[in-house]
Amino acid sequence: MITVLNLTLIDLPGMTRVPVGDQPADIELQIRSMLMEFVEKDNCLILAVSPANTDLANSDALKLAKEVDPSGRPTKREDCREYCNLLEDFTDL
C-alpha cells in the first residue's frame, strides 16, 4: 500500500510596503499579519520566491521565512535566475 500526503498550496500575496490607490494605509501590516497566520504553522513548507533581478540578501520572503524558522529547514528558496538566463537572448531584461 502506498501512502500519499495531502498537500494544499496557498498562493499568498507578496509583501507590500506602500499603499497604492484605495489600499488602506496599514496595508503592509495587514498583509504581514495574514502571511504570518500561514507561515507560523508547524506543517508549513515555505517556498520563498524572489525576483531574479534583486539581491537575495534583500528578499522580504527570505527574511520572513528566517524569522519563522531560523534554521531554514522547511524553506525552499527559489528565484527565477535560470529562467531569466534562458530568456536573456530574446528579451531586454
C-alpha positions in Angstrom: 0.0 0.0 0.0 1.3 3.5 -0.9 0.8 6.3 1.4 0.3 9.7 -0.2 0.4 13.0 1.7 -2.3 15.6 1.1 -0.9 18.9 0.2 -2.7 22.2 0.0 -1.0 25.0 -2.0 -1.8 28.5 -0.8 -0.5 31.3 -3.0 -0.1 34.3 -0.7 0.3 37.9 -1.8 3.7 39.5 -2.0 4.9 41.9 0.7 3.6 45.4 0.1 5.1 48.5 1.8 3.4 51.5 0.1 -0.4 51.8 -0.2 -1.5 52.3 -3.8 -4.8 53.7 -4.9 -7.5 52.9 -2.5 -5.5 50.4 -0.4 -5.6 51.1 3.4 -2.8 53.0 5.0 -1.8 49.9 7.0 -1.7 47.5 4.0 1.8 46.4 5.0 0.7 45.3 8.5 -2.4 43.6 7.1 -0.5 41.5 4.6 2.2 40.6 7.1 -0.4 39.5 9.6 -2.1 37.3 7.0 1.2 35.8 5.9 2.2 35.1 9.5 -1.1 33.2 10.0 0.0 30.7 7.5 3.8 30.5 7.7 3.9 30.1 11.5 2.1 26.7 11.3 4.2 23.7 12.1 3.2 21.9 8.9 4.0 24.8 6.6 6.6 24.4 3.9 7.7 27.9 2.7 8.5 28.4 -1.0 10.2 31.8 -0.9 10.2 33.2 -4.5 12.3 36.2 -5.3 12.8 38.2 -8.5 15.9 37.3 -10.3 17.0 40.9 -10.7 17.2 41.5 -6.9 19.9 40.6 -4.4 18.6 37.7 -2.3 20.1 39.5 0.8 17.2 42.0 0.3 14.5 39.4 -0.1 11.4 40.1 2.1 10.3 36.5 1.6 13.5 35.0 2.9 13.6 37.5 5.8 10.1 36.4 6.8 11.0 32.7 6.5 14.1 33.2 8.6 12.1 34.9 11.3 9.7 32.0 11.5 12.4 29.3 11.2 15.9 30.5 11.7 17.4 27.1 10.8 15.7 27.3 7.3 15.0 23.5 7.2 11.4 23.7 5.8 12.2 26.6 3.5 12.8 26.2 -0.2 14.4 29.3 -1.8 13.6 29.9 -5.5 14.5 32.7 -7.8 14.0 32.9 -11.5 17.7 33.4 -12.5 17.9 30.2 -14.6 14.6 31.1 -16.4 15.7 34.6 -16.9 19.1 33.4 -18.3 17.2 31.4 -20.9 15.2 34.5 -21.9 18.1 36.8 -21.9 18.8 36.3 -25.6 15.2 37.1 -26.6 14.3 40.0 -24.3 15.7 43.1 -22.9 15.9 42.3 -19.2 
